[in-house]
């Protein structure tokens, strides 16, 4: 599994002429890094006398961020799987009309699947942005900059994931599915607006 590899090995695979892992996996990884930073800030807050009154809140934040970290780690692998499935459909036989029809249907099915994985990443990154704000507000002020980095990673991951949805969206022929995916993208972008700035404003204020 990619998540079990050394960072250097992952980067070597990423830089190679293989199409996987690619931008979709990188988006999921960036999101997972943001989630991990939230957990770190939380863990550096727990047990500190100064933050006793928010300890239960911090525990909940860590629980949520760790769940997101795990889910995004799985989506790194999932993105590779769906892309490989997509590539495999192009190798299907196309000698007869029936074979061409089946092949075309499978290509469309795999395109839809390939679009849905980065969309999941984008939605999870919205949650990371929200948690970044919470941990910036209540977490250990000595590592508040890491809450800001978490927000920056989440936004980069979200925007990257959206690009990966869009590139699949353009070749999906089912109008209903296209409309559903487009509507979801609009929802994500609407919810994302201003989130990073809100976190960074808190971070900058606390670093003065």
KEMI-828225 format. One line per 10 residues: their letters; for each residue x, y negated, z negated of C-alpha. Coordinates in steps of 0.25 Angstrom, whole numbers, plus 5000, padded with zeros to 4 digits. Last residue first. Example, Ala and Ser with C-alpha at 12.3 -4.5 7.8 and 13.67 -1.06 7.14 Angstrom:
<rs>
SA) 5055/5004/4971  5049/5018/4969
</rs>
This chain:
<rs>
XXXXXXXXXX) 5005/4845/4929  5004/4859/4932  4990/4861/4927  4984/4850/4936  4991/4857/4948  4985/4870/4945  4971/4865/4943  4972/4858/4956  4978/4870/4963  4966/4879/4958
XXXXXXXXXX) 4956/4869/4964  4964/4867/4977  4964/4882/4979  4949/4883/4978  4945/4871/4986  4939/4879/4997  4939/4894/4995  4924/4896/4993  4921/4889/5006  4932/4897/5013
XXXXXXXXXX) 4927/4910/5007  4913/4907/5011  4917/4903/5026  4925/4916/5027  4913/4924/5022  4904/4917/5033  4914/4921/5043  4914/4935/5039  4899/4936/5039  4898/4929/5052
XXXXXXXXXX) 4908/4938/5059  4901/4951/5053  4888/4946/5059  4894/4943/5072  4901/4956/5074  4912/4954/5084  4924/4953/5074  4936/4947/5082  4936/4933/5076  4933/4938/5062
XXXXXXXXXX) 4946/4947/5061  4955/4934/5062  4946/4927/5053  4946/4937/5042  4961/4936/5042  4962/4921/5042  4952/4922/5030  4962/4931/5022  4973/4921/5024  4964/4909/5019
XXXXXXXXXX) 4961/4918/5007  4975/4922/5004  4980/4908/5005  4969/4903/4996  4972/4914/4986  4987/4912/4986  4985/4897/4983  4976/4900/4972  4986/4910/4966  4997/4900/4968
XXXXXXXXXX) 4988/4890/4960  4986/4900/4949  5001/4902/4949  5003/4887/4946  4995/4889/4933  5006/4897/4928  5010/4889/4916  4995/4884/4915  4991/4898/4910  4977/4901/4916
XXXXXXXXXX) 4964/4894/4914  4962/4884/4925  4972/4890/4935  4967/4904/4932  4953/4900/4935  4957/4893/4948  4965/4904/4953  4954/4914/4949  4945/4906/4959  4956/4906/4970
XXXXXXXXXX) 4957/4921/4967  4942/4923/4969  4943/4916/4983  4955/4925/4986  4945/4937/4984  4936/4932/4995  4947/4930/5005  4953/4944/5002  4939/4950/5005  4939/4942/5018
XXXXXXXXXX) 4953/4947/5021  4947/4962/5021  4934/4958/5028  4940/4954/5041  4948/4967/5043  4935/4975/5041  4928/4967/5051  4939/4969/5061  4939/4984/5058  4924/4985/5061
XXXXXXXXXX) 4926/4978/5074  4938/4986/5078  4930/4999/5075  4918/4994/5084  4927/4991/5095  4934/5005/5094  4920/5012/5093  4916/5005/5106  4929/5008/5113  4928/5022/5110
XXXXXXXXXX) 4914/5023/5115  4918/5016/5128  4929/5026/5130  4944/5024/5129  4945/5015/5117  4952/5024/5107  4955/5017/5093  4968/5010/5092  4962/4996/5090  4954/5002/5078
XXXXXXXXXX) 4967/5005/5071  4971/4990/5071  4958/4987/5063  4961/4998/5053  4975/4993/5051  4969/4979/5048  4959/4985/5038  4970/4993/5031  4979/4981/5030  4969/4972/5024
XXXXXXXXXX) 4965/4983/5014  4979/4984/5009  4980/4969/5006  4965/4970/5001  4969/4979/4990  4979/4969/4985  4967/4959/4986  4959/4968/4977  4969/4970/4966  4973/4955/4965
XXXXXXXXXX) 4958/4952/4965  4956/4961/4953  4968/4956/4946  4963/4941/4948  4949/4945/4942  4955/4952/4930  4965/4941/4928  4954/4930/4929  4946/4938/4918  4958/4939/4909
XXXXXXXXXX) 4960/4924/4911  4946/4921/4907  4947/4929/4894  4960/4922/4891  4955/4908/4892  4954/4904/4878  4967/4911/4875  4975/4902/4885  4985/4895/4876  4987/4907/4868
XXXXXXXXXX) 4993/4914/4880  4989/4929/4881  4983/4928/4895  4988/4916/4903  5000/4923/4910  4991/4935/4914  4981/4925/4920  4992/4918/4928  4997/4931/4933  4983/4936/4936
XXXXXXXXXX) 4980/4923/4945  4994/4926/4952  4989/4940/4955  4977/4935/4961  4985/4925/4970  4994/4937/4974  4982/4945/4978  4977/4934/4987  4990/4933/4994  4990/4948/4996
XXXXXXXXXX) 4976/4948/5002  4980/4937/5012  4993/4945/5015  4985/4957/5018  4977/4950/5027  4988/4943/5034  4995/4956/5037  4999/4969/5032  4998/4974/5042  5001/4969/5056
XXXXXXXXXX) 5014/4976/5057  5025/4969/5063  5032/4967/5050  5031/4954/5041  5020/4960/5032  5027/4973/5031  5039/4967/5026  5031/4958/5017  5025/4970/5010  5038/4977/5009
XXXXXXXX) 5044/4964/5002  5033/4963/4992  5035/4978/4988  5023/4987/4992  5012/4992/4984  5002/4981/4989  5005/4986/5003  5000/5000/5000
</rs>
